[in-house]
Amino acid sequence: MLPACRVAVIGAGAAGLATTKALLDAGLDVVTYEKGDRPGGLWAGDNGSGLSPAYASLHLNTSKGRTEFADFPMPAEWPDYPSAGQVAGYLADYAETFGLTPHLRFGATVGSVERDDAGHSWTVTTASGEAGRYDAVAVANGHNWDPRLPEPGYPGTFAGIQMHAHDYRTPDVFRDRRVLVVGMGNSAMDIAVDASHVARGPVLLSARHGVHIVPKYLFGRPADATGAAMSALPWRVRQRIAETLLRLAVGTPQRYGLPAPSGGLFQNHPTISDTILHRLTHGEVAPRPGIDRLDGGRVVFADGASDPVDVIVWATGYRVTMPFLTSHWLGDDPERLPLYQRIFHLRDPSLAFVGLMQSTGAALPIVEAQAKLVAAHLSGRYALPSAAEQRRSVARALRAATERWGDRRPAMRVDFDRYVAALPRETKAGRARLLRGARPFTPTRREETRA
């Protein structure tokens, strides 16, 4: 009897754990490589990988009811917005509950993933030189761990401390210092609020472009639950309704001295924060425009004004990085990698990606749904459409995403509610293709792992 399809999963964060579980549920042979010393990925702040950006005050910015795995609800007694520590514990419990831990190889940094010349197997080689051969590979290494700094850098030199938000842990580094935070995302807002309690003078918050700021509660309910009630409506209708509700609840960002959002709600990702508006109205955080140049101990802004600054925090996001794959598989820009259903590589669908997306909502339900589709494919219970149909589907999705989100990572963008609902329908469509005679995935590699 031939052994089950053998799959390598890269990463043991939320995406990697969900993929490991789905593959095991489908009866496949799974090895999951994790650079760190525990499951949980970016949520595990003390992970030995050193890649986690989790800081002491970090909490979910999507509510637990909209964030939890369908197969593993979060405890009922938890708050609506659990802490990073609670989420890390939740992921560790998930691994133990479903028997994933024996399949996780900790301290195993993947150095390369290569297809053999005949296209029969994948070889995964770790930094220590251990190599294994697999029928398929699922990449689930996340994309919020490789800090992106402004490129090109701003003119001039800065005499103080510069750090990326990825390296922030507690506000002690800001005590009695004049602080500038650059960015308008969730981390930027959290760090500005944290710093405002210990810094010298108001914390400066600089941004070239604005975003919508959504409180965690609207009308007594988690804000994303309010949005979920409108999920069946076209996104432009949802946008108009949600923007009206937001203006009634908290006003516009301009009301607080911040720049106007550069796109509509549900287009550019909003920032979820209950506290930043409070600190702005109290003068503990002060808005500033974009930076023009650095000038020793001062920062000069686009409006010509300048302020003395001791610490700059660059909350400027992350690069999408998969150092173990060559440009043959990733192209010139991994952010623009075309994938069928945001999962399957068009050249070779035995290479799958789980979590390589940017969602309008939470990530966990999405990676769980993606993982189940990967498992259905690799177990032969789902057939992909023809290569030409896959390419047409990807092109249609990219056109729609570009129309909605513009040129900021359009290939990666997904509408949370629509996408989570679409993947089970795609699974059913793949089963129907099997009945019509489409060929399922069939493993061809039968050698054992070699050291």
Secondary structure, 3 states (H helix, E strand, C coil): CCCCCEEEEECCCHHHHHHHHHHHHCCCEEEEEECCCCCCHHHCCCCCCCCCCCCCCCECCCCHHHHCECCECCCCCCCCCCEHHHHHHHHHHHHHHCCCHHHEEECCCEEEEEECCCCCCEEEEECCCCEEEECEEEECCCCCCEECCCCCCCCCCECCEEEEHHHCCCHHHHCCCCEEEECCCHHHHHHHHHHHCCCCCCEEEECCCECCEECCEECCEEHHHHHHCCCCCCHHHHHHHHHHHHHHHHCCHHHHCCCCECCCECCECCEECCCHHHHHHCCCEEEECCEEEEEECEEEECCCCEEECCEEEECCCEECCCCCCCHHHHCCCHHHCCEECCCEECCCCCEEECCCCEECCCCHHHHHHHHHHHHHHHCCCCCCCCHHHHHHHHHHHHHHHHHHHCCCCHHHEECHHHHHHHHHHHHHHHHHHHHCCCCCCCCCCCCCCEC
